[in-house]
Amino acid sequence: MAYGPDEILYVLVLAGSAGLQLDLPIALAITALLAIVVTSYRQTIYAYPHGGGSYTVARENLGVLPGLLAAAALTVDYVTTVAVSVTAGVEALIALSPGLGPHRVALDVACIVLLMVANLRGLREAGGYFVVPTYIFIGSLALVVLWGLFHLAGGSLPQVHPGAPTAVEGVSLFLVLRAFSGGCTALTGVEAVANGVPTFKPPETRNAAGTLGFLAATLGVLFLGIAGLGHAVGALPSDQASVIAQVTGVVAGKGVLFVVVQISSAIILILAANTSFNGFPLLAAIMARDEFLPFQFAHRGLRLAYSNGIVVLGLIAIGLVVAFGGSTHALIPLFAVGVFLAFTLSQAGMVHHWLRDHGPRWRVKIVINGTGAVVTAIVTLIVVVTKFPQGAWIVVLIVPLEVMVFLAIHRHYAAARQEMKTGDPPPPRRVAIRMIIPVGQLNRAVTETVSYALSVRGPIEAIHVAVDADAAEKLRASWERWGCGVPLRIIPSPYREVIEPFVHAIKETRREHAGARISVLLPELVPRHWWEEPLHNQFTVALQLALRHEEHVIIINVPVQLEA
């Protein structure tokens, strides 16, 4: 909502005063679109009480390829949400203190890094963090709208830009559609409620649907209010002052209310980026479990956060901000395509859901979700066509490339899993080993290596660090059925950390057997192609680094070549 009115005016100003007369009709059309999308997503909330992200809905109802297309659109959406929200928040601060303008990109990067660190430390999507600034923002902006309407009714509302801008091009259907597609970014964030249904208090679905309705009503009223007052005062957006800043400055001056609106809007916009830091890592973890992304994305860190997803999201968002100079307006074309493509696939999936499962009033629900799918598909097409030269072409190129990468990763994992299958494991057998030691000169390293080679014998123990109790019990049962004669020690890890408990077990063994050399044999999958290397062996590399400086601990990699 904070940048929707700006994006409308950025386009309409090209047609001068004739174009600016269309800002209110376009704002009304966007508000109607908001009502359609929200009504459609309320159906998703009730149908998917455990969270109905576009990837889940599209894959379950339309198939793997539409699901991956939705996932690719969502990844673009999540990344651009961080970039756009943070840059818009920083622009709100610049409107309050113009001297910060030259440091725009540095401030953007600092905010993203701060969000990354907070989420890596375990920040949750908790209402306690957001509720106070949210209420302050809504209350202060509502006060600005009411106060502005009061002045407008009394005829005492001045104009911030009295002179009409010179027209660069005439009013055309294409220009109107461009303005409409830019303003549609006000709808972003609607899906977040449907994705996070389980985080609401019981009854989850009713509370989520009520929250979505309240947010939509608030958004619609404030959006129309700011657009209307912006039209009345002749606001023209710039990188130094948004429409909200200009309207607030005209209505309330540069006093306390102006400061409150700008600071609260900056905080809200920056915190809005946190929805991506919750959504993207979760989506990446689900796709990793479905074998469409590297398994590392499903790994939880010490704080139970999906650390790899958080870091990757933050780094890509920083790259975007730097590449586009911290300009919200320049980033918007990348933003809108992913948002509405995900909307379309989700609502189309819901239509198939009702056709298959029926349920109470299913025909009415089909009409609702079908309308949502058709309308958002049209908006997606409008956004692609009108924003293509401004940067939408990047998303049009990236989304299918992402789908191809997802499928390639899935094929690789499927082939590797098939090749590693043994059925019932054969009895373990001793294999004759001949060790070859490269020698450049006779030195201490060579003598130590020869000594080790001559003493390779002794007891064997297998260690499993259990981050999942059920999986550990299944492993124990399978190991016992195998009957290889090697004892298996299971070490519980309630904090889901793997490396530290394993290293601790090695140290304990070394203390118990003073003077003995500890050989750690690490199974290592060797893929056929170099580009598949990052998909495997991250645990092996991490453990090697952790044990590198441990005295009397020798690491041996046991390579297993993949043919697929």
Phi, psi and omega in degrees: 000326186294333182244000178298308179300324180298316184293328175296312186287330178303327181272313185296332181296340179295335180261011177070207184296328179296321179289321182295340177291346184265001186295321180291314175303321179293320177298321177295320178297321179292323177296320176297320176298319177302316180298319180295313182296316181294317177300320178295317183288337174298325176295322179297320180301315181287329181281331182234074182295345178266013179105118184243065177297158183302322180298312181297310183296314183293319183291319182291329188252331184249343180117177186294311184298312175300324178297317178291325176296318177295320179296318178297317178297320180294320180298319176297317180300312182297316181295313182289332176299317178299310183297313183291317182296316182292315180296322178293321177296318179293324177297326176296322177291323179294324176297329178281324181223088185303338179296344178280351184309312181296342182257021185306307185294319179299319178294320177301311182297318180298320179295318180295317178299319179298317177295320177300310182298317180299318181286326175294333177277356174106020176299133181251166179280059186268136181298333181301330180284331192253339195294318183294306178297330179295312180295323178296317180297310181298315182295315182291320180291322177298322178296320177298315181297313181296316180295319179294318178296325177297314178295322181296318179295328180273359179072022184248024182262112181285170178255141180277332176230084185299322183279138178287137179292152178286135181289135175264324177216163181281166177286124179224165177300320180298319180294319179297318179294324176299316180295319179298314182295325177293317180292338181295346177296346176297342184274354184296145180100349180299320184291339184301324179293316179295326179290327188254030180306316182298342181280351180278158176287151179297146350287119191302313186294317181294319179293320179294316180296320178295319178297317180298318178296317180296315180298320181295316179297315179297314180300314182299314182295313182292322179297312179294322180296313180292320179297318180294315179291325176299321177295319184293322184267357180071039181292138175231118187290153175208172178290347181263337182204120179283174177298319178301316181296319181291318179297314180297320179297320179289318185286314188243003183073196181260030183274208186297317183297320178300315180297316181297315181298314183291317181292316181293322178292323177297316180296315181298316181295317180292319177293332178299330177297338182291338176299326177289325180289345170267319187283314184297310179300324179293316177300315180298323179293318178297317180291327176294320177293331175276001176069034174254352174224159179305144183302336183299335180290343178269359181281132175264140178277191182300329182266016179065018174265152177281084192300317184297319178296321180297314182293315181298315179300313182297318182293319179293319179297320177298317178301319178296314182300315180294317183297326183257015174064024179070019182267118178298317182300321180289332182276338186304317181301328177288331187289312193290324185299309181299321181301307187281334173294319176295318175305310186298312182294322178296314182289325175296321176297323179294324176301313178296324178301313181290325177297326183275314189258348181054239185098175182300134176053039186293331179292321177296319181294324176297318179297317181296307182290327177295319176298316178300318181295315182294313183296314181291330175295318178297317179296320178302314179297318179298315181298315181298314184291314186281331183257004184303311181291334183278356178139349179297337179299330180297316180291319178301327178280318187290319185302308178295328176296320177299316180299319179297320178294317178304313182293321179296317178298317180296317179298319180297312181297320180296317180294318179295318179296318179296319182290330182277351179293138179238357188067226172284120184301136176291159178302141178296145181226150177282137181241131178295134184238133172241120184261135179244128184244116175290130183235119175269318176203160182279107179220185184296322180299318181292317181296321178295319180294318177297318178300318179295317182298328180281349186239024180283089174195164179130182184292155179236140176222137174258140182235133175235127175268116188268108172264350178225112186298319181294316179296323179295320179293322176296320178297318180300315180296316179297320181296318180293322177295325180297318176064046183278349180089357178262123181292144179248122177256127180254124181251115180291145179225086183298337180265009174065019175272138185252313187297309185299313177298323180294315179297320178299320178295321178298316180296320178299316179298321180293323178291321182291331182239069183301136179089346181277152173268132180260118176260121178255112181265118184251114173297134183227118176282128180249101181289168184283327185247147183296326184287348177273350182304315182296348181278353186223165164067019177294325177296319180300314180295316181297319180291323176300316179295321182291328183263000189303322185256011177282127183289139177064023175246123183244130182256130178237121175274133178250096185286139175235110185283135173265133179270334184284000000 
